[in-house]
Amino acid sequence: MIKRTSLKFINNFLSTKNNWKILDIGCGFDANRYATTLCDITDHSEHHKDRNFVKLEKDSKKLPFEDNEFDFVIASHVIEHVEHIELFISEIQRIAKKGYLELPTKLEDNLCFENRNEHKWQVDFDDVEMKILISERFEFFHPIFSVNTAQKFREIFRTSLVFELYWEDKINYEIVKNENLQKLNLLKMFKKFITKKIRYMIS
């Protein structure tokens, strides 16, 4: 089962679970404050001295944890980066029975220059079947922001830029093929917009 939620709800929920073992995988510098174990391919142990930090080897296909070792696992802006996405999802389900996924929408993915090289996948969410739809990354338009700028936009337009998902027992997903996709020409669209504005002003 997987469904939409909010990070605020998840944090309130985790704040009551004092005895839970909670993993934040791909934690970076901004690890979830309720995570008891942190994991990343970059060594951030000096930054997170107060918590257990496990460095993940870059080419490792299996997570360095036992079956059902954790009560809850957090993977925020991680899945879109991984090479072997099906294996990674399987591994998350192996080490915990529930968790939180945060993923960029296709809009946010396309806004940022850095995502061109760093993201391998794009996602959508099917609210009827309640499953993640995963496809290879496609650039719908030329990026216009840095990641730092996009994060500021995320504070205002969060529901348009981020999927916040709670899963339990199983992460429902489907790998879908990109078909008949066309890149948008933002410059051409902008020119049309300006032309219409000018016509409106002089009419």
C-alpha positions in Angstrom: 0.0 0.0 0.0 1.2 3.5 -0.9 -0.6 6.8 -0.6 -0.1 10.5 -0.5 0.7 12.1 2.8 2.7 15.1 4.0 6.1 15.4 5.6 4.5 17.4 8.4 2.2 14.5 9.2 5.0 12.0 9.0 7.2 14.0 11.4 4.3 14.3 13.9 3.8 10.6 13.6 7.4 9.8 14.2 7.7 12.2 17.1 5.6 9.7 19.1 7.7 6.7 18.3 10.5 7.0 20.8 11.5 3.3 20.6 11.5 3.0 16.9 14.6 2.3 14.8 14.3 4.8 11.9 16.6 5.0 8.9 17.2 8.0 6.7 18.9 6.7 3.6 20.5 9.3 1.3 20.3 11.7 4.2 22.8 14.3 3.0 23.4 17.1 5.4 19.6 17.6 6.1 18.8 14.3 7.8 15.4 13.8 9.3 15.5 14.7 12.9 13.8 11.5 14.1 16.1 9.1 12.3 18.2 7.0 14.6 20.5 5.7 11.8 21.7 7.7 8.8 23.1 6.3 5.5 24.6 7.9 2.4 27.2 7.2 -0.3 29.0 10.4 0.9 30.6 10.3 4.3 28.7 12.8 6.4 29.7 11.2 9.7 31.5 14.3 10.9 28.4 16.4 10.3 26.2 13.9 12.1 28.3 13.0 15.1 25.4 12.6 17.4 23.8 9.7 15.4 24.8 6.3 14.0 26.1 6.9 10.4 26.6 4.1 7.9 28.5 4.9 4.7 27.1 3.1 1.6 29.5 1.9 -1.0 28.7 3.5 -4.3 28.6 0.3 -6.3 26.8 -1.7 -3.6 23.6 -3.3 -4.8 22.5 -4.5 -1.4 21.9 -2.2 1.6 24.1 -3.0 4.6 21.3 -3.9 6.9 19.4 -7.0 8.1 15.9 -8.0 7.1 13.3 -5.9 9.0 16.1 -4.1 10.9 14.1 -0.9 11.0 10.6 0.1 12.0 10.6 2.9 9.4 12.8 4.0 6.5 12.9 7.5 4.9 14.2 8.0 1.4 13.9 11.7 0.4 14.9 12.6 -3.1 16.9 9.4 -3.6 15.0 7.1 -5.9 15.4 9.4 -8.9 19.2 9.0 -8.6 19.7 5.3 -8.3 21.0 3.1 -11.1 19.2 -0.1 -10.3 15.8 1.3 -9.2 13.9 -2.0 -8.9 16.6 -3.5 -6.8 16.7 -0.4 -4.6 13.0 -0.4 -4.0 13.2 -4.1 -3.2 15.9 -3.5 -0.7 13.9 -0.7 1.1 11.0 -3.2 1.5 13.4 -5.8 2.8 14.8 -3.7 5.7 11.5 -2.2 6.8 7.8 -2.6 6.6 6.8 1.0 6.3 8.3 4.3 5.3 8.2 7.7 3.6 9.3 8.6 0.1 9.7 12.1 -1.2 10.1 12.5 -4.9 10.3 15.4 -7.3 7.4 15.8 -9.8 8.3 16.0 -13.5 7.9 19.8 -13.2 10.5 20.2 -10.5 12.8 17.7 -12.2 12.8 19.8 -15.3 13.3 23.1 -13.6 16.8 22.4 -12.3 20.1 22.4 -14.3 21.7 19.9 -12.0 19.1 17.3 -12.5 20.2 16.9 -16.2 23.2 14.9 -15.0 22.1 13.7 -11.6 18.6 12.2 -12.2 18.1 9.0 -14.1 14.3 8.7 -13.5 11.2 10.7 -13.4 8.0 9.8 -11.5 4.3 10.4 -11.5 1.7 9.1 -9.1 -1.5 7.2 -10.0 -4.1 8.2 -7.4 -6.6 5.7 -8.7 -4.3 2.6 -8.6 -2.2 4.2 -5.8 1.2 3.4 -7.4 4.3 5.2 -8.5 4.8 5.5 -12.3 8.5 5.5 -13.0 10.0 6.4 -16.4 13.5 7.2 -17.7 14.2 10.9 -17.4 13.0 13.1 -20.3 13.8 16.8 -20.6 10.5 18.5 -21.4 12.0 22.0 -21.5 15.3 23.7 -20.9 16.0 24.1 -17.2 15.9 27.6 -15.8 16.8 27.3 -12.1 19.6 26.0 -9.9 18.6 23.5 -7.2 18.9 26.1 -4.5 16.4 28.4 -6.3 14.0 25.5 -6.9 14.1 24.7 -3.2 12.9 28.2 -2.4 10.0 27.7 -4.9 9.3 24.4 -3.2 8.5 26.3 0.0 5.6 28.0 -1.8 4.5 25.5 -4.4 5.3 22.3 -2.6 2.3 20.2 -3.7 3.1 21.0 -7.3 6.8 20.2 -7.1 7.0 17.2 -4.7 5.3 13.9 -4.1 5.1 13.0 -0.4 4.2 9.3 0.0 3.6 6.9 2.8 4.0 3.2 2.2 3.3 0.1 4.2 4.1 -3.5 3.5 4.7 -2.9 -0.2 5.7 0.0 -2.5 3.4 -0.3 -5.5 5.1 1.0 -8.6 5.3 0.4 -12.4 8.1 1.1 -14.8 6.5 2.8 -17.8 8.0 3.6 -21.2 8.2 7.1 -22.6 6.2 7.4 -25.8 5.6 10.3 -28.2 7.1 12.9 -25.9 8.0 16.2 -27.3 10.2 18.9 -25.8 8.5 22.2 -25.2 10.1 25.4 -26.6 9.8 27.8 -23.7 11.3 30.7 -25.7 8.7 30.2 -28.5 5.9 30.1 -25.9 7.3 33.2 -24.2 7.4 35.1 -27.5 3.7 34.2 -28.2 2.8 35.4 -24.7 4.6 38.8 -25.3 3.0 39.1 -28.7 -0.5 38.6 -27.2 0.3 41.2 -24.5 1.4 43.8 -27.0 -1.8 43.2 -29.1 -3.9 43.6 -26.0 -2.2 46.8 -25.0 -2.6 48.5 -28.4 -6.1 47.3 -29.1 
